[in-house]
Amino acid sequence: MAGTVRRLIDAGLRRSPMQPYFAKRTAGLLAVLAYHDIDRPENFARHLDLLLRVMRPIGLDEVLAAWAGEPLPPRSVLVTFDDGYRSVLDHAAPMLAEREIPAVAFVIANLLGSEEPYWWVEIEHLVRCGGRSNKLQSIPTPHQAVLHLKRLPDDARREAIHELRATASGQRLRQQQLKPGELGQLEVAGVEIGNHTFSHPCLDTCDDATVAAEIIESHKRLTETLGREPRAFAYPNGNWDPRAENQLSNLCYSAAFLFDHRHARPGSHALRISRLRVNSTTSIDRFAAILSGLHPAVHNARGGR
């Protein structure tokens, strides 16, 4: 029932008489799309085909040029991916290369070459398997448990994960991560690699030493792996932090990205570039409304997070 209502709302937004108004209003802005896992490749392909029809895909070089004062082509869009899911290599990269659409993938450095799951994926698994923590006494669902732990101080989050592992039944969850050498394959396909911290904590919940270590250690490992320094960063969970921005500035990062579901304005702060939330399951109707700016306007007017 909820899915049907959502589809009707998406269809109504796409066909709204406000669509042309918002499309015109955002024509001079940059749409930065923030994907994660590409678990619906066929739908993602529809997204890319729509981009080629109504938008102007650009790469990070053109974004940086626009932020330095060069003209931004109308209806520009940059495709990005967070976390480094294998599906970006297996599904997204070939589709992007075929269509000659550049992109950026922000990867978590300490997971490269491992079978360790993302911590939020593991939490949901552990809660389903009966895991318990003093930090989660009143959290009824796995998803709500993740949301709650994201808001805790980082040391409390780590303690909760330890408690969940100690009390959950069944085997530890495993998740095949990208290998270091596969980052080069992504870049050959036109997907530039960026920094997404060493282990993906919410930086605004961390102490000063952890903020510095998460950015610097990831920067070092990616530099060793890529043979060059990464120049772009995405804040985990979109949580901007002034200490993190200071570290990025010291390391001479050219761009850093939020997750605030807004179009980005050229000339705004280069280490606080807005992005639009989208995933491979997003309906083509909602996707069109996101690109125009109508969906973000409605979302943010309702106080969406």
C-alpha positions in Angstrom: 0.0 0.0 0.0 2.8 2.4 1.0 4.6 1.6 -2.2 1.6 2.4 -4.3 1.1 5.7 -2.6 4.7 6.6 -3.1 4.5 5.8 -6.8 1.4 7.9 -7.2 3.1 10.8 -5.5 6.2 10.4 -7.7 4.1 10.4 -10.8 2.3 13.4 -9.7 5.5 15.3 -9.0 6.9 14.5 -12.4 3.8 15.7 -14.2 3.3 18.7 -11.9 3.0 22.1 -13.7 5.7 23.2 -11.3 8.3 20.9 -13.0 9.2 23.4 -15.8 9.6 26.2 -13.3 12.0 24.3 -11.0 13.9 22.9 -14.0 14.4 26.5 -15.2 15.4 27.6 -11.7 18.1 24.9 -11.3 19.4 25.1 -14.9 22.5 27.0 -13.8 23.1 24.9 -10.8 25.0 21.6 -10.5 23.1 18.3 -9.8 25.5 16.0 -7.9 23.9 12.6 -7.6 24.8 10.5 -4.5 24.3 6.8 -5.1 25.4 3.9 -2.9 24.8 0.2 -3.8 23.7 -0.5 -7.4 21.3 -3.3 -6.6 18.9 -2.5 -9.4 21.2 -2.2 -12.5 18.4 -2.1 -15.0 16.8 0.9 -13.3 20.2 2.6 -12.9 20.6 2.2 -16.7 17.3 4.1 -17.1 18.6 6.8 -14.9 21.7 7.2 -17.1 19.7 7.2 -20.3 17.5 10.0 -18.9 20.7 12.0 -17.9 21.9 11.8 -21.5 18.6 13.1 -22.8 17.9 16.0 -20.4 21.2 16.7 -18.6 24.9 17.4 -19.3 27.1 14.8 -17.5 30.4 16.3 -16.4 33.5 15.1 -14.5 35.3 16.4 -11.5 37.7 18.5 -13.6 34.7 20.5 -15.0 33.2 20.8 -11.5 36.5 22.2 -10.1 36.8 24.6 -13.1 33.3 25.9 -12.4 34.1 26.5 -8.8 37.2 28.4 -9.9 35.1 30.7 -12.0 34.7 29.0 -15.4 31.2 28.8 -16.9 29.2 25.7 -15.9 27.3 24.1 -18.8 23.5 24.4 -18.3 21.9 21.3 -16.7 25.2 19.9 -15.5 25.2 16.7 -13.5 28.0 14.8 -11.7 27.4 11.1 -10.7 29.0 10.0 -7.4 28.9 6.8 -5.3 29.6 6.4 -1.6 31.2 3.6 0.3 32.7 1.6 -2.5 30.2 -1.2 -3.1 31.3 -3.9 -5.4 28.2 -3.3 -7.5 29.8 0.0 -8.6 32.6 -2.0 -10.3 30.4 -4.9 -11.5 27.4 -3.0 -12.7 27.7 0.8 -12.7 31.2 1.2 -14.3 30.5 -0.7 -17.5 27.2 1.3 -18.0 29.0 4.6 -17.4 31.9 3.7 -19.7 29.5 2.6 -22.5 27.8 6.0 -22.3 31.0 7.9 -21.7 29.6 9.4 -18.4 32.3 10.2 -15.8 31.8 9.7 -12.1 33.5 9.7 -8.7 33.4 6.8 -6.1 34.3 7.6 -2.5 35.7 4.5 -0.8 36.3 3.4 2.8 40.0 2.7 2.9 40.3 0.1 5.7 37.7 -2.2 4.0 39.7 -2.6 0.8 40.6 -6.2 0.1 38.6 -7.5 3.1 35.4 -9.4 3.8 34.3 -7.0 6.6 30.8 -5.7 6.2 29.9 -2.0 6.5 29.3 -1.4 10.2 25.6 -0.3 9.6 24.9 -3.5 7.6 26.5 -5.6 10.4 24.4 -3.8 13.1 21.1 -4.6 11.3 22.3 -8.3 10.9 23.3 -8.5 14.6 20.0 -7.0 15.8 18.1 -9.5 13.7 20.2 -12.3 15.2 19.2 -11.3 18.7 22.2 -9.1 19.6 21.7 -6.8 22.6 23.4 -3.6 23.8 22.8 -1.3 26.7 22.8 1.5 24.1 19.8 0.0 22.3 17.4 -1.0 25.0 14.4 0.8 23.5 15.3 0.5 19.8 12.6 -1.8 18.2 14.0 -2.4 14.6 17.4 -3.0 13.0 17.1 0.2 10.9 16.2 2.3 13.9 19.1 0.8 15.8 21.5 2.1 13.0 19.9 5.6 13.1 20.3 5.7 16.9 23.9 4.6 16.9 24.8 7.2 14.3 23.8 9.9 16.7 25.9 8.5 19.7 29.5 9.6 20.4 31.7 7.4 18.3 33.3 5.5 21.3 29.7 4.6 22.4 28.9 3.4 18.9 32.0 1.1 18.9 31.1 -0.2 22.3 27.6 -1.0 21.2 28.9 -3.0 18.2 31.2 -5.0 20.5 28.2 -5.8 22.7 26.0 -6.8 19.8 28.7 -9.1 18.4 29.1 -10.8 21.9 25.4 -11.5 22.3 24.1 -12.2 18.7 23.6 -15.8 17.6 24.9 -17.3 14.3 28.0 -16.6 12.3 29.7 -13.3 11.7 28.5 -11.6 8.6 30.9 -11.4 5.7 30.8 -9.0 2.7 33.2 -9.1 -0.2 34.8 -5.6 -0.6 36.7 -4.1 -3.5 40.3 -5.1 -3.8 43.0 -2.4 -3.9 43.9 -3.3 -7.5 40.2 -2.9 -8.6 40.3 0.8 -7.9 42.5 1.1 -11.0 39.8 -0.7 -13.0 37.3 1.9 -11.9 39.5 4.7 -12.9 40.1 3.2 -16.3 36.3 3.2 -16.7 36.1 6.9 -15.9 35.3 6.6 -12.2 37.7 8.7 -10.2 38.4 7.5 -6.6 37.8 9.8 -3.6 38.3 9.6 0.1 35.4 8.5 2.4 37.5 8.2 5.6 39.3 5.1 7.0 36.3 3.4 8.7 33.2 5.6 8.1 32.3 7.0 11.5 30.1 10.1 11.6 32.9 12.6 12.0 30.8 15.1 14.1 30.5 12.4 16.8 34.3 11.8 17.0 37.0 13.3 19.2 39.7 15.5 17.6 42.3 12.7 17.3 39.8 10.3 15.6 38.7 13.0 13.0 42.3 13.6 12.1 43.2 9.9 11.9 40.1 8.9 9.9 41.0 11.4 7.1 44.8 11.2 7.2 45.1 7.4 7.3 42.6 7.0 4.5 44.5 9.6 2.5 47.7 7.8 3.0 46.4 4.4 2.0 44.6 5.7 -1.1 47.7 7.6 -2.2 49.7 4.4 -1.9 47.1 2.4 -3.8 46.4 4.9 -6.6 49.9 6.3 -7.0 48.5 9.8 -6.5 46.8 11.8 -3.9 42.9 11.8 -3.9 41.5 15.2 -4.4 37.8 14.8 -3.4 36.2 13.7 -0.2 32.6 12.8 0.9 31.6 13.3 4.5 30.2 10.0 6.0 26.5 10.2 6.4 26.8 13.8 5.0 27.8 15.1 8.4 29.9 18.1 7.9 32.4 18.9 10.6 34.7 22.0 10.9 37.6 19.9 12.2 37.3 17.6 9.2 37.2 20.5 6.8 40.4 21.9 8.4 42.1 18.6 7.8 41.0 18.5 4.2 42.2 22.0 3.6 45.6 21.1 5.1 45.8 18.1 2.7 44.9 20.4 -0.2 41.6 18.7 -1.1 39.9 20.4 -4.0 36.3 19.4 -3.2 34.3 17.8 -0.5 30.6 16.7 -0.7 27.6 16.8 1.6 24.4 14.7 1.5 21.8 17.4 2.0 19.5 16.7 -1.0 20.1 20.1 -2.7 21.5 21.3 -6.0 25.0 22.8 -5.7 25.7 26.4 -6.6 29.0 27.2 -8.4 31.1 29.5 -6.3 29.9 28.1 -3.0 32.4 26.6 -0.5 34.3 23.9 -2.4 34.6 21.8 0.7 30.8 21.9 1.3 29.3 21.0 -2.1 25.6 19.8 -1.9 24.5 16.5 -3.3 21.1 15.0 -4.2 20.1 11.7 -2.6 19.2 9.0 -5.1 19.6 5.2 -5.3 19.3 2.6 -8.0 15.8 1.7 -6.9 14.5 5.3 -7.3 11.6 5.3 -9.7 12.2 7.2 -13.0 9.4 9.6 -12.1 11.0 10.5 -8.8 14.4 10.7 -10.5 13.1 13.2 -13.0 11.6 15.3 -10.1 14.9 15.1 -8.3 16.8 16.4 -11.3 14.4 19.3 -11.8 14.7 20.4 -8.2 11.0 19.9 -7.4 11.5 16.8 -5.2 14.3 18.4 -3.2 12.2 21.5 -2.7 9.3 19.5 -1.3 11.6 17.3 0.7 13.4 20.1 2.4 10.2 22.2 2.9 8.9 19.2 5.0 12.1 19.3 7.1 13.4 16.1 5.5 16.8 14.7 6.6 
